[in-house]
Structure formats: structure tokens, C-alpha cells
Amino acid sequence: ITVEWRAVPGATSYLLSAQDGDSCIETTVTNSPGTVMGLKPATSYRITIRSINAGGKSQPSPSRKAKTVLAAPVLSVSSPSCDSIAVSWKAVYMAAGFSVSLMRSDGLGRMLKQNTTNTSFVFTNLDPGTLYTIKAYAWNANGLPGDDFTYNQRTSPQAPVDVQVVFNSGALRAVVSWMPAEGALTYTVTASSGLLKLKCNTSSASCVVLPLQCGSEYSVFVTAHNDAGSSKPTDAVSLKTIPCAPGNISIEEDEPGNLLVSWSSVNFGHYYVVFVKSDDGLEVHCNTSHTQCHFQSDCGFTYFISVFAYNKAGQSPLGDVFNYTTAPCCPSDFHAVLVTSDTVEVTWAPVRGAELYETKAAEGSSAVLCNDTATACTLSALRCNTLYNITVYSFSEARGSNTSCTSKYVATAPCSPEIKNISKEALSVVTVHWQSNNEEATYTVTARGDAGLWRCTSSGNSCTLVNLPCGSAFSVSAIARSPAGQSLPSYSVPLETAPCCPNDLTLTQVTQSVTNISWSAGMGAQTYVTVLESSKGWAKCHTLQNYCLLGCIACGTTYTVSLRAISETGLTSSCTYQGYSSSACCPSGVKLYRIGNNGIRVYWRASAEAKSYNTDLRGSKANFTCTPSSGQSYCDITEIPCGDVYTVVVSPVTDTEPKLTFCPKKIYSVTCSGSSVGMGKNK
């Protein structure tokens, strides 16, 4: 309640009092007018004034009655839509009605006013996002208005228009833009896909929504906000993201040289591109709307394979990059060389992708294996005379073995023959027998010794060595040859030929019953046995020497002469020579008789074999020889000096033998008196 009065001289201030029953509210002011605040609305008060100075307060003035107006309604204002404002309030004490007015705060447009007895009202057809000033008051039954209440309220914004969505496939995000809405302070962009919702708040006219998921379809809408509320969402804009990277990728070689790449289909994948890059840098690709692609492949390569899905939004993210290593190449042209009868050396050129090689020689159910990182392998302990199927496999750690490698058949050399026995066919001829256990083999037998080499060849199981020298030692071995190669030689078998017969043999009569036989050395002979044999008997001698004395020889007898040359090991050569006739027998009963003064008759008993004889008379004074006619058994020697001792030898004479020197000698003394010759005696 505002009170006016005339000023009181000397007063420095005034005390205003408003009393209502037992309650009193006082206010001190310095001059007129003065207002008492904090009173009850629509209430009658008695108003008094006191002046105040340094001396104190004056007496109250006469009271006046005054009544406060109705209280201003307390408004609750909201903008339920972009073109309306709802106003509500509580009932005001003693109010008979209410007056509510609305006008743009910028003064544009006309004022809208509404009288009502209700406690709420909605203004419609307003401008979106516009600040309005709302004023309201109540009046009493007398039409007296009460205090007013002023409130500024903005309408909520209108939904943005011209929403644009630009998808960034590389970053999996979308830039959403729109035309700004009047009165909008902030905006919310919502991208929803199923239960997933992504939001972006901004005060500008664009916003980046991230992270989006691949293979999804989003509904994108924008809501504008201000202090009054939010606009309706814009119509949803459909956004299909890029497809996800294909999964369940499988790579296989459905046949050598052909790779099959397959994968699972993905949402929103319109087509697929498969990139295959080999480790030498060459890249190929395949476009397809299906879920598999075929590629040509080479052995020994590593291929890096990636699969992308595409749609209008772009390319899928990079998924797993798979690598596939094809089986290593096979050694295409390997060489197998027979080193020995049981060893084959296999060589080949290195091939791409191979980290290890396995060489396999198979025959029947057995196999010989050789593993090495080198490009050569030696297969040993193979069976001779066997056809092996040899294959060189290549291995890699990534793919294992290439089992499609071709093989070659390689025959090993013949087995070594085994000499069973050597039979002697003749003096210089032997036949060598062996066990034949090879196919299509030719055998060569070699006899090797100091005398040289002798060979024979046969495709059977024996062959004959001829013209072997006598008295020689040989080492005999055999080898087998076939188109595959040559066997190892057999174990050597010693061979010794019989000793040679002496070339020269000489018989010399030493005495009438003793003959000396001598001969040249026979090659290979250690001992000799000589035999003289006749109808009258035989004589034999076994000696290490190359001569021998044979006794008990009958004179005047023809003997067969044989000699056996015996080697150190007991081999014997029987040698025959020209027959031998012993010398004629010496005469017996040799006697001397004196004939005449100076003659001597030598008389003897002739042997049956001798026809002619020769008489030698030797003395110190003279020597004499007498050869009588054939058939005579005496001989006369004349003109012999007497008084001397003579040695007389009568020996038979033949046409083929020299004069014998071993007949008995008689010593006779010839005196010069009488007619008898002295007695003779053997020397």
C-alpha cells in the first residue's frame, strides 16, 4: 500500500504502519510517498504515519483504511509445440477472473489477450522458436485488477529441414547437416539401428555421428532444442553403411593349379572383389556377386588373399588377410646315376617353394628314403638287379608334400656273381662256373696273374678260359654287366695251373747200373719225380733238385722215361720224353794171355746185348787200342813193351753211344821173362 502525506517540519523520517487485527507491518521511509511491503493481498489494513527525528517519534496520525489488491497469479508456462504456449496458474484469493495477454518480445505482431475464469490457457498459431512476453493478472468482483505477473517464454523450435547425410566409408562415420531452425539453441542427431542408438549433440547446423557399424541400416533424424523444449524429430533419413568384411573365408586347391576362394555373404553386400597377390608382386582380382571365386595358381607360391564387399556406400573394411602357400613344385627333370651296384645318386635342379626334398626308391612293399635340404641325394643299400620306382618329392612347412610328382624307373646294376667252382678241362683249359641270378646280364670272367690277363665272356652260368700258361697262379673273379651298369666283382677264387714240364731232359750213364737224369726247371714246379721203367724193372727218384741219380739200371735195356712236375700245392704235370736205352753191358771174365815175345791176347765173355767191343791197354810206356771184328770175344795186341803195368778196359761199342768209361778196369803186369803175363786185378 502506497501512502502520501504532507511533510512535517523537523521530521527526518517517517514510520508507516499497516495493521490487520493482531498483525502489524512497519516500514521506515525518508519522505512521501512511502510504500508498505509484505502485506497480504486482498486484505483491509489501518494505515498510520509517525514522524521521526532525533527527539523521537510523534504520535500516530489518524488512521485510514486501505485494502490491498488481488495477488498476481503465479504462471507456469511451457511450449508444448513449436506454435503454442500453454499458460497455467493456481487460483488467486478473492479473484473473480483472470486476464492473460501474449505478445512477441521483439514487439512485432499483435498482442493476444484472453479473459477467463479458468486457471489455464493455450495460445496457438504462434511463431516457432520465438520469444513471447506473457502478462497475467486477476480481478475481483468489482473488476478491480490485482497485481500482474510477467513471464517471457519461447516457443519450442520447429524441426530442422533439408537434412543431408554424407557417409564416410573409410572412417565409418556420417556427417549430418540441416538448415538451422528458428530459435533452436542446440540440436540432437540420432542414428538408430535396432536397439543401437548413436547420438550427437551440437549447437551448429551439422554433426558427425560415429562410430557407425558396418553392414547396418540406420534411421537418422534431427531434433532441435531450446529452453522451451524440443522440436519434433525430422523425418528419418535411411543410411546404409558399407558392408562388413566377409568372414568364414576358406581357401583350397580343388585341383592342382586352381585355387577356390569362398566366403560367407554379408548384409548389404551387393558384390564382392577378391584380391590375390603372389609373393612375386603379381596381383589379380575377381569381381562377383556370388560367394566364391576361382584363381589359377602356380606351385611353390605364397598368395595373400583379401576379400572386400561393396555396395553404394563403398568398400567394406579390410578384413583378415589370408595367406595360402601352394604345394612346392616337383623336381621336373631329375637325373639318377648308378654309382655302384647298390647305390644311385639322384640330382635335380632346385624348385620353387621347396624347403626339403625326399627321395624315395620303391620296389614292391619296400622303400628306401632319403631326406635332405640339398638338391642331391644318394640312395644306398639298394638291392642289385632290381627295378626301382624313384620319385623326388618336395616339402614345405606350410603345405607339406607335393604328392603329384612324377617318378622314373631305374634299374640297379646286376648282382655280383658267385663263383661256385672251377673245373680243369685240359692242361691249359679251365671252365669257371658261377651262380646266375641276374636278368639280361653278360658275365666276364678274368684270370689275373703275373703271367697276364685271360678273359672269357658268357651270358650263361659258365665260360671257359683257354691257353692258360702252365705253372702260373691266378686270381679268378667274375663281373656281370647289363644295360643298367656293372656289378661289383665277385669274390676272387685262386687258380693254379699245373707246373710246366721241363723243356730239356738229359740222361747220362754214370755207371753200368747208375744213370744221372738232369732237366731244366719247370715253371711252377717245386719237386720232381722221375721214373725209368722197363720190362726188367723200374727206377724212381723224388727230388727238389733239377737232377737225380737213378740206380739199379739194367744195362742194355730200353726204358721209358717219365717225369712228374709237382707244385707247392700238389698239382702235378705228367711229362713224357723219348725212351732211353741203357748202355750195353760190360764184358766179364777179362783175361790176358801172352802171345809171342811181345804180344798179348785179351779175352772176355761177351754179353748178350753187345756185338762189338773195344779194348784199351794203357801203360806208362805206351797205350794201345784194339777193336776186334763184330762177334769176336778176344783181341790181340802186339809189340807191347814188357816190363810195364797196364790197365786194361774192355767196353762194348755201339753206333749211338760214346765209348763207355765205367767198365771194370784190370791191372796187369807184363814181365820180360817167361811166356805168361802177370795176373791182372781190378783197379
Residue, then its C-alpha position, 0 to 999 in steps of 0.5 A: i500500500t502506497v501512502e502520501w502525506r504532507a511533510v512535517p517540519g523537523a521530521t527526518s523520517y517517517l514510520l508507516s504502519a499497516q495493521d490487520g487485527d493482531s498483525c502489524i507491518e512497519t516500514t521506515v521511509t525518508n519522505s512521501p510517498g512511502t510504500v508498505m511491503g509484505l502485506k497480504p493481498a486482498t486484505s483491509y489494513r489501518i494505515t498510520i504515519r509517525s514522524i521521526n527525528a532525533g527527539g523521537k517519534s510523534q504520535p500516530s496520525p489518524s488512521r485510514k483504511a486501505k485494502t490491498v489488491l488481488a495477488a498476481p497469479v503465479l504462471s507456469v508456462s511451457s511450449p508444448s509445440c513449436d506454435s503454442i504456449a500453454v499458460s497455467w496458474k493456481a487460483v488467486y484469493m478473492a479473484a473473480g477472473f483472470s486476464v492473460s495477454l501474449m505478445r512477441s518480445d521483439g514487439l512485432g505482431r499483435m498482442l493476444k489477450q484472453n479473459t477467463t475464469n479458468t486457471s489455464f490457457v493455450f495460445t496457438n498459431l504462434d511463431p516457432g522458436t520465438l520469444y513471447t512476453i506473457k502478462a497475467y493478472a486477476w480481478n475481483a468482483n468489482g473488476l478491480p485488477g490485482d497485481d500482474f505477473t510477467y513471464n517471457q517464454r519461447t516457443s519450442p523450435q520447429a524441426p530442422v529441414d533439408v537434412q543431408v547425410v554424407f557417409n564416410s566409408g573409410a572412417l565409418r562415420a556420417v556427417v549430418s547437416w540441416m538448415p538451422a531452425e528458428g530459435a533452436l539453441t542446440y540440436t540432437v542427431t540420432a542414428s538408430s539401428g535396432l536397439l543401437k542408438l548413436k547420438c550427437n549433440t551440437s549447437s551448429a547446423s551439422c554433426v558427425v555421428l560415429p562410430l557407425q557399424c558396418g553392414s547396418e541400416y540406420s534411421v537418422f533424424v534431427t531434433a532441435h532444442n531450446d529452453a522451451g523444449s524440443s522440436k519434433p524429430t525430422d523425418a528419418v533419413s535411411l543410411k546404409t553403411i558399407p558392408c562388413a568384411p566377409g568372414n568364414i573365408s576358406i581357401e583350397e586347391d580343388e585341383p592342382g593349379n586352381l585355387l577356390v576362394s569362398w566366403s560367407s555373404v554379408n548384409f548389404g553386400h551387393y558384390y564382392v572383389v577378391f584380391v590375390k597377390s603372389d609373393d612375386g608382386l603379381e596381383v589379380h582380382c575377381n569381381t562377383s556377386h556370388t560367394q566364391c571365386h576361382f584363381q589359377s595358381d602356380c606351385g611353390f607360391t605364397y598368395f595373400i588373399s583379401v576379400f572386400a564387399y561393396n555396395k553404394a556406400g563403398q568398400s567394406p573394411l579390410g578384413d583378415v588377410f589370408n595367406y595360402t602357400t601352394a604345394p612346392c613344385c616337383p623336381s621336373d627333370f631329375h637325373a639318377v646315376l648308378v654309382t655302384s651296384d647298390t647305390v644311385e645318386v639322384t640330382w635335380a635342379p632346385v624348385r620353387g617353394a621347396e624347403l626339403y626334398e625326399t627321395k624315395a626308391a620303391e620296389g614292391s612293399s619296400a622303400v628306401l628314403c632319403n631326406d635332405t635340404a640339398t638338391a642331391c641325394t644318394l640312395s644306398a643299400l639298394r638291392c642289385n638287379t632290381l627295378y626301382n620306382i624313384t620319385v623326388y618329392s618336395f616339402s614345405e612347412a606350410r603345405g607339406s608334400n607335393t604328392s603329384c610328382t612324377s617318378k622314373y624307373v631305374a634299374t640297379a646294376p646286376c648282382s655280383p656273381e658267385i663263383k661256385n667252382i672251377s673245373k680243369e678241362a685240359l692242361s691249359v683249359v679251365t671252365v669257371h662256373w658261377q651262380s646266375n641270378n641276374e636278368e639280361a646280364t653278360y658275365t666276364v670272367t678274368a684270370r689275373g696273374d703275373a703271367g697276364l690277363w685271360r678273359c672269357t665272356s658268357s651270358g650263361n652260368s659258365c665260360t671257359l678260359v683257354n691257353l692258360p700258361c702252365g705253372s702260373a697262379f691266378s686270381v679268378s673273379a667274375i663281373a656281370r654287366s647289363p644295360a643298367g651298369q656293372s656289378l661289383p666283382s665277385y669274390s676272387v677264387p685262386l687258380e693254379t695251373a699245373p707246373c710246366c714240364p721241363n723243356d730239356l731232359t738229359l740222361t747220362q750213364v754214370t755207371q753200368s747200373v747208375t744213370n744221372i737224369s738232369w732237366s731244366a726247371g719247370m715253371g711252377a714246379q717245386t719237386y720232381v719225380t722221375v721214373l725209368e721203367s722197363s720190362k726188367g724193372w723200374a727206377k724212381c727218384h723224388t727230388l727238389q733238385n733239377y737232377c737225380l741219380l737213378g740206380c739199379i739200371a739194367c744195362g742194355t735195356t730200353y726204358t721209358v722215361s717219365l717225369r712228374a712236375i709237382s707244385e707247392t700245392g700238389l698239382t702235378s704235370s705228367c711229362t713224357y720224353q723219348g725212351y732211353s736205352s741203357s748202355a750195353c753191358c760190360p764184358s766179364g771174365v777179362k783175361l790176358y794171355r801172352i802171345g809171342n815175345n811181345g804180344i798179348r791176347v785179351y779175352w772176355r765173355a761177351s754179353a748178350e746185348a753187345k756185338s762189338y767191343n773195344t779194348d784199351l791197354r794203357g801203360s806208362k810206356a805206351n797205350f794201345t787200342c784194339t777193336p776186334s771184328s763184330g762177334q769176336s770175344y778176344c783181341d790181340i795186341t802186339e809189340i807191347p813193351c814188357g816190363d810195364v803195368y797196364t790197365v786194361v778196359v774192355s767196353p762194348v761199342t755201339d753206333t749211338e753211344p760214346k765209348l763207355t768209361f765205367c767198365p771194370k778196369k784190370i791191372y796187369s803186369v807184363t814181365c820180360s821173362g817167361s811166356s805168361v803175363g802177370m795176373g791182372k786185378n781190378k783197379 
